C-alpha cells in the first residue's frame, strides 16, 4: 500500500517521525509503504529504509518490555533511530536479513546457532529474573500449578453459554489429563532449571536471520517462565525448515542441552527437556485459556474487532486447545 491511505494512517505520528529524523539529520521522502496486514510502515530515507511502528499492549507493554531487555543487554535489536515509551512508538533502521518464516530451508549451522543464542539469552537473564528486575506474564511452573487447581471447572463454566461449550464427558477427560500434567509439573518444580525471560510467542514469524545470527523480536507476550517452554515452541515452529536426511532435531537439541550442563548432567537436563516437550499441547492450551479467562481483549488492537467478537475468537481458540488436552494421551 503506497498511497494517501498511508499518510492518513501515519498522520498522527508524522510530526514525531519528522522531529526524530531532523535530530539525526536524516532526510525522509514521501515514499511510504504499509507492510501487508501490519501496522508497520516502511519509510524511504537518505540512509536507507526506516521502519515505524506503534506498539500495542498485546499481553504486556511490548515497547517497555523490549526496551528493558535492551537496557540489560539481553537481546540484540536493529538500531532504534528513535522511540517514545509513553506513546509506544519506535523508528528503526532496516535490520537486513530475512524473516525466518520466509526462509524455505535453514542450514544446520544457522539452526544450531539460533538455539545456542536463545539459550545464552535465557541464561543471561537468570540473575535479573531472580532479582525481580523483569516482569511481564508469569508462566512459572509454580504459578501454573496454582492456576490449574480449578482449571477444568472454571473452563467448563466459562464456555457453558458459548457455542464452544464442553460436554460433561470432555470436561471429565480434561480433568483426568490435567491431573497427569500437574503430576509432571510437580516433579519438575524443585529440580527444574532456573526461571528465565520468556518470549511467549516464539515462532518463525518472530525471528529474523541476519548474517546467520538470529534476532528475536515482538515481545508482546513476554514474561518469565521455565526456559524450555519457549525452546520447544521454536523447535516445533521450524520443523518444516530443517533437513530431513539427518537427525536434525536431535542435533539441534543436543547443542542446546550442552549449554545447560552447569545445572546438571546431560541425562538430567534431557529428562527435563523431554518432559516439558511432552506437555507442548497442554502449554499452548493453558496460555490461551489464561488469556480468555482474564478477558485480555488484545484482538481489538490487532484486528479492530469489537470486544465481543475478539472474546468470541478467544473462546473458540481456547475451546479448541482444551479439547486437545481432553483427547490427548500425554506421553512424557
Protein Blocks (a to p, Z undefined) as FASTA:
>chain_A
ZZfklmmmmmmmmmmmmmmmmmnopacdfbdcddehiabdcdddfebpcdddddddfkbc
fklmmmmmmmnomaccdddfbacfklopacdddeehjdfklpmbacfklmmmmmmmmmmm
mmmmmmmmmnopagcjdfbfklmmmmmmmmmmmmmmmmmmpckbccfklmmmmmmmmmmm
mmmmmmmmmmmccddddehlacfklccceehiacdehjllgccddfklmmmmmmmmmmmm
ccfkbcfklmmmmmmmmmmmmnocfklmmmmmmmmmmmmmmmmmmmmmmmmmnopaklmm
mnopafklmmmmmmmmmmmmmmmmmmpccdZZ
